[in-house]
Amino acid sequence: MDFEQLWQTALGEIELQISRPNYLTWLKHSKLVDKQEGIALVSLPNNFAKEWVENKYQKIILSALRNLDDSTKKIQFTVNNRPVQLNSSRKGRPDPKATQLIFEELKVDPETNLNPRYILNSFIVGKSNELAYAAAAAVVEEIGRKYNPLFIYGGVGLGKTHLIQGIGNEIKNKYQNNVRVKYVPSEKFTNDVIAGIRNKRMEDMKEKYRNVDVLIIDDIQFISGKEATEEEFFHTFNTLYENNKQIIISSDRPPKFLPTLHERLQSRFEGGMKADVGYPDYELRLAILKTKLQERGEELPENILELIANKIQKNLRELEGVLNQAIFHKHARNNITLKVVEEIVEETIQQPTKNINPNQVIKAVADYFQVSPNDLVGRCRQKSIVGPRQIAMYLLREILGLSYPDIGQKLGKRDHTTAIYAFTKLSEEINRNQDLNQKVIAIKDLVYKE
């Protein structure tokens, strides 16, 4: 079976598992362009499609290909930016040089690891992120002297990576070669520590991270509990800080809520400037949609933009993803309707709850507030436990739809009226209290990540 035949057969199976609009939007123009050593290379028309398919459909695609060819072990995605003829002397296999030519994405700077598409000028500012943006701008002007370290935190898909890489790119462009910038996800930092220990080259690793003027670490929460990584980062932090070098850190939560992070690191983070990138309000979401449309030279009816801004409330990646699908349907059908956009939105915001159980919800609440799950399900009446317990009751009802008697039983064998009270109280407070609303959304993210 050649690549084209294999892929068309796989697409037939995939199409049965996802909605027709999503199939047309994301996979109709995809291709299987190579397959070597169990790795299948799938091309998609642009970066947005690549990111969406990787996040949403990777498992479905891998399963479909494995059903047809059990030698398939892994899927990799790339972007087809150039319309190159894929001819080869081998049937169904593209010429390697042509394959290399057509798959060019925005190149990450090998020296800094920064992606050039993240710039501060394109970061849209609203009430939910204005403090973080102001701190970022101040750091660019006074590197290492103001807001050091800068600790930016917030939920998934709210623009933290855009902001911290934007700082790096702004510094790089402003100071040219006079300031050395290094951006790294915490996972890469951990891998470098492991490689340094294994290969007995820790001095090289230390020089790499300590010989910079600006160190940007993304998703610092992932080093929690990794002793060797925490130890190395602690000493790297101290070396840079003592020499007035700028440290910029992002996380999905404030330092005090980072589980198992060593107290001395928490103290270092707390000693700098902490800025929250919050969940965007309606006005900011609508402004982002209009800005993205303008960047693309596109137009959509105002009522469609308002619908998207109303429905997609917590994740800017999802907001942009829905916008991209709406634009696609507009071109594919020469028209776009509210009904089509409502279907796209519904598919996007639908969370997979079938594999979630009550214990996962309770554990997520306990992890967020750094309390014991046993305290949540016990009889403890301390204020530090009562609040999280009420949130757990609310989420058991909100996410899983459990009955009030079941919720009461699971959380300390309480009467069902206690669960009713907690759900009613939280439902009302969430609409008035933005801080509580963001906590609940962050805990939901933890639940769905399990």
Secondary structure, DSSP 8 states (H G I E B T S, - for coil): --HHHHHHHHHHHHHTTS-HHHIIIIITT-EEEEEETTEEEEEESSHHHHHHHHHHTHHHHHHHHHHH-TT--EEEEEE--S------SSTT---HHHHHHH-------TTT---TT--GGG----TTTHHHHHHHHHHHHSTTTSSSSEEEE--TTSSHHHHHHHHHHHHHHHHGGGS-EEEEEHHHHHHHHHHHHHTT-HHHHHHHHHS-SEEEEE-GGGGTT-HHHHHHHHHHHHHHHHTT-EEEEEESS-GGG-TT--HHHHHHHHTSEEEE-----HHHHHHHHHHHHHHHT----HHHHHHHHHH--S-HHHHHHHHHHHHHHHHHHS---HHHHHHHHHHHH----TT--HHHHHHHHHHHHT--HHHHTS----HHHHHHHHHHHHHHHHHH---HHHHHHHTTS--HHHHHHHHHHHHHHHHH-HHHHHHHHHHHHHHHH-
